[in-house]
Amino acid sequence: MNELGLVAPFWVIVLIWLAKVVVLAFISGLLAILGVRALDALTPHIPHRERIGEDPVATGLFIGGFFILMGLVIHGAITALTAVTAPIVWYIFDFRTWGLLAVSFVVSLLIGVALFYIMDRLTPRIPFTNIKNSPVAVGIHVFGYLVFFGLILHAALTGPL
């Protein structure tokens, strides 16, 4: 007779869930680093990483944005649906979730840069590229991007797909 209840012991499910949260957090952290590098490449007239390093306030803003990004990602990974119905390895290395994160990464990066250029064109009296003159302004810009990116990844992790 089949019993109703958990197929695996509860502690095994918790360990699998924790492993998935850690893996997703590290992947998202790497995506954040790639996102800042890509932002440098897509907006070459604003050297983000170089300017942020010139001022401790800008560095603090970058770190704050990174912590908010990681908090959103960890929250998304923790609250994501956890149903161990496949072999353990395939649960942790869920390429559907990873693919969704990758697509969210690319889309958020392109949307963020596109909106930056569109708003710059729509507001000619506010030259957005002047932020390159101040490390703090660049830090605030990247802080906002990291928070935006964290929200996109959070949505990808908690989405119904």
N, C-alpha and C positions, 0 to 999 in steps of 0.2 A: 504494500500500500504506500502511495506517495504521501509524504508529509508536507503540510503547508509551512512556509517559513523560509529563512535564509538558506541558500545552498552552501555558502561558505560561512565559516565562523565570523562573527561580528568584527573581531580584532583584525582579521585578514582584510576585510572590506575597508576598515579604517586605514590600514597601512597602504592599501592600493590607492585609496582616495588621497592620502597625504602625498604619495609618490607622484600622482598626477598633478596635484597643486604645485609641488616643487618644480616639476618638469615644465609646466606651463609658465611659471614665474620666471624661470631662467630663459626660456624661449622668448618671452615678452621683453625681458631685459635686453636681450641681444637685439630684438627688433627695435627697441628704443634707441640703442646705440647706432644701429644702421639707419634709423630714421633721421637722427641728427646729422649723420654723415651725408645722407641723401639730400637733406635740406641744404647743406653746404654746397652740394653739387648742383642742385636745381636753382639756387640763388647765389651764384658765385660772387656777386657784388657785395654780399654780406658774409664775411668770414665768421660764422657763428662760434665755432669752437675756439678760435684764436682770441676773439674779442671777449668771450665769457671768462677766459682765464686771466684777463688783465685786471679784473676788479673782484674783490671778495664778495661784494653784494650780488654781482652777476653770477658768481659761482654758487652762492647760497640759493639764489633763485633757481638755478639749474638743478641743484640737489633737491630743493623743495618740490619742483615739478616732477623730478624722477621718483621721489617718494610717493607723491600723489598718484602718478602713473602705476607704480607697483602696487599701491594699496587698492586701486581700482581693479587691477588684474588679479590680485590674490582674492579679492572679494568675489570677482566673477568666477574664478576657478573653484572657490569654496562653495558658492551657491549654485554652480552648474549642476545639472542633473547627474546623479551618481547611481547608475544601475549597472552592476557588474553582470552582464549577460554574455560576454565573450570571454575568451581566454585572457588571463591577467595581462600578458604582454600587450595584447591588442587593445586592452582598455587604457593602459598608460600611454601607449604609442598610437593614439587615435588620430590617424592621418586626416580624417574628415575635420576634426576640430583644428588641427594644425593648418590645414588648407584654408579653413575659414579665417584663422588668424592672419595667414599670409595675404589673403585677399583683402581683409580689413586693413592691414598695414599699407598695402599699395594704394587702395582707394583713399584712405585717410591722408596719406602723403600727397597724392595728386589733388585731392579736394582742398587740402590746406594750402598748398602752393598756388593752385588756381584761384582760390578766394583771395589770397594775398595780392596777386597780380590784378584781379578784377577790382578789388577795393582800392588799390593804388591808382588804377585808371579812373575810377569813379570819383575819387576825391583828389583832384590835381593840386589843390592848395595844401594838402597834407602829404608831403613826399615820404612815403613809407621807407624808401631806401636810406633815408637820413638816420635810421636807427643804427647804422653801421658806425656812426660817429661816437656812440656811447656804449661802453660795455654793459652798463645796467639796462639800457634799452634792448640790447640784443639778448640779455639774460631774461628779461620779461617776455620777449618774443618767443624764445625757446621754451620758457616756462609754460606759456599758453599753449604752445604746440604739444608739449608733453601731456598736459592735462587733456587736451582734445584727443590725442592719440590714446590715452588711457581710457577715456570714455568710449571710444570706438572699439577697443579691444574688449572692454567690459561687456558691451552690447553683443559682440561676437560670441563671447563665452557663455552668456546667459540667454542667448537667443533660442528660439524653439527648434532650430535645426539639429 
